[in-house]
Amino acid sequence: MKKILFVLVFIRLFLNASAQFPQPPVNQKQLIIETENTALVLSVANNHKLYQVYLGEKLKNSEDYKLLPTLHEAYIPSGTDNLFEPAIKMLHNDGNQSLELLFADEKVTTDGNLITTSILLKDPKYPVEVRLNFTAFQKENIIKTWTEIKHQEKKPVIISNFASSMLHLDADKYWLTQFHGDWAKEMRMEESQLTSGIKTIDSKLGTRANMYQTPVFFLAKNKPADENSGEVIAGTLGWTGSFQMLFEIDNSNSLRMISGINPFASEYHLNPNENFVTPEFLFTFSNMGKGQASRNFHSWARNYGVLDGNGSRLTLLNNWEATYFDFDESKLTELFGGAKELGVDLFLLDDGWFGNKYPRKDDRAGLGDWQETATKLPHGLGYLVEQAEAKGVKFGIWIEPEMVNPKSELYEKHPDWILKLPNRDEHYYRNQLVLDLTNPEVQEFVYKLVDDMLTKNPKISFIKWDCNRMMTNTYSAYLKDNQSHVQIEYVRSFYRVMERLRAKYPKLPIMLCSGGGGRTDYGALKYFTEFWPSDNTDAYERVFIQWGYSYFFPSITSCNHITSMGKQSLKFRTDVAMMGKMGYDIRVKEMTEAELKFSKEAVQNYNRLKDLIWKGDLYRLVSPYEEERAVLMYTSVDKSKSILFAYSLHPRAFGQFSPVRLMGLDANKNYRMEEINKMPNGRSRFMAEGKTFSGDYLMKIGLTLPNNSDLTSAVIEITEAK
Ligand code: DGJ
């Protein structure tokens, strides 16, 4: 009897356990998404669900992927058996909140370097379709993924989660690197180990992606991310608005990463047959640390992500930090002369040139009234364009077309064009409000402002497009009952305007600016040639800020200006600006003779080497987060030429930095060293000046750099010696 009881108890326990730990579904069909080095493998199982079975270094034999278990559903819906954060959540017409996504179809198309896999999933009970798209950029090792959501229910369904991407990882430990800050404190890098539960990086700003958090991350497996070793995923979302990146470690220590538009305040009423297309999430996998991941992003961005990414850029002199709002025609003409003297290509007129009833003499008035202030610029923009041309420089102009000051004619004429709550006080940030770009009339206003200006002044060669505030106290008179669409519709409308402008002005360089670095994302960079990283132009701070951006954005996109903000020498400030797209925000008239001579030579050096800086492979050699210095270099693809930048920060007195091993050279080539950007009569302390070394020596032994005291710098030109 005892025996029978024992057997019964055992059977019961066994049945319980198998209910609790069901057998994993069996792989039936593999969908392999590969670049030259990376694989993301999905699999359809016998229960018809889609699973992610692998993400990492590509295997030699694709048959081996079949051995992997189906642990993680690829794009997990809400309301059925999921107990953790979902990728998608939907409320059906009948009040049911459940969604089940089963594999229906797959399509693969190849277009040279791009292979796109599109997977259709369908709910067996409701007419709902979800399409997961993946474009694998073979050479760049980047995967772009986005999702489309559609249904044929009778009335709109409500979607409240709509991820662009869901990815799964399995490791013992996960290290997340995020980049955060605030105005003038952009891109502060911080790494921490993830623990069980959810960590979210997000923003709720509406008109811009970043200010407090940037939509980029590194996720390193097992150990903190290194520059040159270890397995790391680098990801970013191409969306110029509120974003969310969520990392959740579950009960089995598996990690799910969900990226997309921030669901915050954005329940979306999806009409029957409307296709909801999410923004693109871009990621790369590197088993050689963050350095390789950055190089992948840089070449992808130049080839596909940034407008005219392989083209050229204009060097410029901007008047913002030189004059702020305090200028007139004669001051500007003097600055044109300064630009010419320096040898830069263009003069950029910043904020403060418009408004008559409410002249823009500070940031409290005039925004929205885009007519030249007659008392300040009596002869108008056309005259300035001509004057600049007569001095031998091109002319560019600042606008902030999405915004309005309450003290403006635009505000008086069109209060309904403004995002503001009808029943509460207006809430200002920089004394301004956001226009309701979701309204087609406002889109037309913004388009026409740019188009009319360019039609009237076809010689305007550059635009700086600013956006100095986020959404607060927001309500759209145009969207009426659909207030939860404001955040999403705003960004879509911004892109709509840019599409139209780019159809007419496909190549015009436009700088993307957002009160510092608030708009630095690949959603907008499709339409823009470059971005303004920060209003903090202190060269010491800039070493860190530009270093931060360099992880995800190529140097050709980063506008770095030499200004008077920092206390460093002109040489230090110039050398820091030179690591990206160099420009000036300075009064040339106030330079000493030696400073002017130095600057003119620096511009010439830059013109000679800018292609190498913009298009070379970046190697970050010494991080300012690890030592009191920063060293980086760019190397041409054929490895015949490099340029190295070294910045000493605040080292202890009498210290000596150790030699720096170079990277990316050809071990079999010989290279000659030359220090450039020296102050007139300045003696080079570079011991290797004029000497030749093998690439092997430089990469195994390294170079002793000349700058080792407080806030000093060196730029070394490295040329193959034949
Ligand atoms: C914020 C930008 O970041 C600055 O460079 C400058 O253009 C000001 N706006 C002008 O208001």
Residues whose N, C-alpha, C, O or C-beta is under 5 A from the ligand:
A	BS01	DGJ	W320 D350 D351 D466 C513 G515 G516 D535
